[in-house]
């Protein structure tokens, strides 16, 4: 999200681009690694089971975005390059469309020039190439992108200048390859979540915005988008906690889990100071569409801000990594937790082999979760990746590790 990118730039001295590091080792095993280090990138699982990873940045001050993309191939357990995007992007969104292509929308070229992008493009797995599609009506970063039941994509909020949040929304129609305005939210939001519910409506929750007095206000409000009318309507009940930079996942029973983030009213002369003044959250809650109300659930073991959240095949939710301070430096955390909807409680798993902030988490066809890139527990941008294995509740440094260990022990 916007505030994290600003803070990283504030805490890091400008540095030259670094070459991809040699793969690290975990428990004597060489870790799986992407072709280049990436953070603030986008990822989407393709219909063929491969995972597209594109853009982001390899620079710790997020100065310049990457134009490159790559694929994770589960069958070989490796990353391979694919075609470059038409524009270098970080903090873009990636949405798998019904026709198998992936919509890449918006983002920024990086903090060096800080150009927010209105352009969008499509990745075609059949050709391994990206091609431009229609541009958004407004340049956006830190926005959300949600696939609707009819195959269109709802884009909400974000910021067009890296400072001021947007209240506008728009919809991408794959049939025409164009974007069109889709109403206005009740408030301008960035750092919010947008979750498709069982009835086809979209829950927009939390987030925040900067104000003219130099503060940052975090919302406890939520609203619902109705694709049939193209309008937003406020949810009468507020969240239990105001949240920005949180995670949200639709559960199997139709409720929506919201967890972590930060809360408060940030004050300070700089964006970094405003962010430091916000309090990280270890709390979580669920929204029930049947009642239109939010209800608190069990607390997490640690606060998770800018974490990843993945619905697993058994209906539990994996919350992994996030933001923590190591002295004056922002680094990724290794803590991971599992939410059980039947008990409403969290339990720790893992931990991650490498601390991760602003990486990606993608559910694979075999039920494992690919965790890739991000800022590590030293504050550097990592190329490493790892897999969460629900069967063992552990993170493994590379695929087929358990098979290799059994094979070696048999020898």
HELIX and SHEET records of a PDB file:
HELIX    1   1 UNK A    2  UNK A   11  1                                  10    
HELIX    2   2 UNK A  271  UNK A  276  1                                   6    
HELIX    3   3 UNK A  401  UNK A  410  1                                  10    
SHEET    1   A 2 UNK A  25  UNK A  26  0                                        
SHEET    2   A 2 UNK A  29  UNK A  30 -1                                        
SHEET    1   B 4 UNK A  32  UNK A  33  0                                        
SHEET    2   B 4 UNK A 384  UNK A 389 -1                                        
SHEET    3   B 4 UNK A 369  UNK A 372 -1                                        
SHEET    4   B 4 UNK A 360  UNK A 363 -1                                        
SHEET    1   C 3 UNK A  32  UNK A  33  0                                        
SHEET    2   C 3 UNK A 384  UNK A 389 -1                                        
SHEET    3   C 3 UNK A 394  UNK A 396 -1                                        
SHEET    1   D 4 UNK A  42  UNK A  45  0                                        
SHEET    2   D 4 UNK A  51  UNK A  54 -1                                        
SHEET    3   D 4 UNK A  69  UNK A  73 -1                                        
SHEET    4   D 4 UNK A  78  UNK A  82 -1                                        
SHEET    1   E 4 UNK A  93  UNK A  96  0                                        
SHEET    2   E 4 UNK A 102  UNK A 105 -1                                        
SHEET    3   E 4 UNK A 120  UNK A 124 -1                                        
SHEET    4   E 4 UNK A 129  UNK A 133 -1                                        
SHEET    1   F 4 UNK A 144  UNK A 147  0                                        
SHEET    2   F 4 UNK A 153  UNK A 156 -1                                        
SHEET    3   F 4 UNK A 166  UNK A 173 -1                                        
SHEET    4   F 4 UNK A 178  UNK A 189 -1                                        
SHEET    1   G 4 UNK A 193  UNK A 196  0                                        
SHEET    2   G 4 UNK A 202  UNK A 205 -1                                        
SHEET    3   G 4 UNK A 222  UNK A 226 -1                                        
SHEET    4   G 4 UNK A 231  UNK A 234 -1                                        
SHEET    1   H 3 UNK A 208  UNK A 210  0                                        
SHEET    2   H 3 UNK A 216  UNK A 218 -1                                        
SHEET    3   H 3 UNK A 265  UNK A 266 -1                                        
SHEET    1   I 4 UNK A 247  UNK A 250  0                                        
SHEET    2   I 4 UNK A 256  UNK A 259 -1                                        
SHEET    3   I 4 UNK A 284  UNK A 288 -1                                        
SHEET    4   I 4 UNK A 293  UNK A 297 -1                                        
SHEET    1   J 2 UNK A 262  UNK A 263  0                                        
SHEET    2   J 2 UNK A 279  UNK A 280 -1                                        
SHEET    1   K 4 UNK A 308  UNK A 311  0                                        
SHEET    2   K 4 UNK A 317  UNK A 320 -1                                        
SHEET    3   K 4 UNK A 336  UNK A 340 -1                                        
SHEET    4   K 4 UNK A 345  UNK A 349 -1                                        
SHEET    1   L 2 UNK A 323  UNK A 326  0                                        
SHEET    2   L 2 UNK A 329  UNK A 332 -1                                        
END                                                                             
